[in-house]
Amino acid sequence: MIDEKENFPRRDERVIYGVKKRKASKQNNENRTKRLQKPQNGQRRRPKSRISLPKKQMLLGIAVLIFVVILFLFVRKDGTEVFVGAESVGVLEGRGVSAKTITGTIETQLAGIVGAQVKLNEEIKTVGIHIGSSRKKDVCTLEHLIPKIRNMVTYKVNAAIIMIDGGKGVVLANEEQANNVLKAIKEPYLPAEGVEAKTEWLETVTVATDYVDSDEVLSEKDAIASLQSTTMVTGTYTVVSNDALFKIAKKYECTLEDLLKLNPGMTVQTGIHVGQVLNVPISKPKISVKTIETQVLTTVEPKTYEYQTDNTQPKSYQKVKQQGRAGQKKSTIQITRINGFVQEEKEISKEIITQPVPEIIVRGTL
């Protein structure tokens, strides 16, 4: 048998259960702390830094922020450089003004001056820049820059062009001015009030719109003078009763020698006859006004003559058997004028009001 006394410690060796357990727990904690502090893999333990990690990150962030601010202050684009084509014309503070805004402002101002839409020939550009000390002398306001650019640029005008036979005649700012010019040229040749007439251009005259260089645009006064300026051309004239060469030369404001040169083979002694067509010098403007007047006139319808023979009377015998008299007719006359000069006059219809009475004359035959 086993002696139970040998399995139990003596009284003096016994300890309180709770005290022993607490001592063991404390010993285990001390051992664990030593293990954690022991360097691994033979490395020496680094000494503790005097500055904690969060404090390092804060200082680094502040340094980066200061660097960014300094960089921004020295390289930020705080200005706008304006170019007309490739030429720099000034610098504006800030980045609020675009090339489109400047272009639109200048085109609007020019349109108000010339009275028509305009389009700039040069391109306006804006570039963002940093205004350093070397560029401060170029800084100006938009109010200063706009007039400067307006005086530099050239532009096309959406103008009205008076076309003559398909070619460019004169250019005006707008259609209203073009129509005023054409009206002013026609006005002197309009027939008197109450006279039925048709007024038209001798040439084909139209008004077109297109963008043209601004220096082509004329004032109304200059446009009228240009269209009325003349060149000498050769026209024709039909000889009428009582005409003479010197009279024709005077009518066309030329010398007799000039008239003869235009009619080869003709001399001062050469006779002319009614219906003959002569070459004459004509001072022709760029555009000519053609008027066709229609007049209704009451005119004389001349009497006619009838002859009868009497075989019982000698040849010297002549007697009025019936006294004739003229009648009356209402004639419609068409008169064609070019720039006021009569080119043609013809009767287009007639109505007999009073029939003429023929005069009958008897003649002897012996």
Summary of the structure (lengths in Angstrom):
residues: 366
radius of gyration: 57.2
end to end distance: 218.0
largest distance: 219.0
contacts: 888
relative contact order: 0.08
helix: 33%
strand: 36%
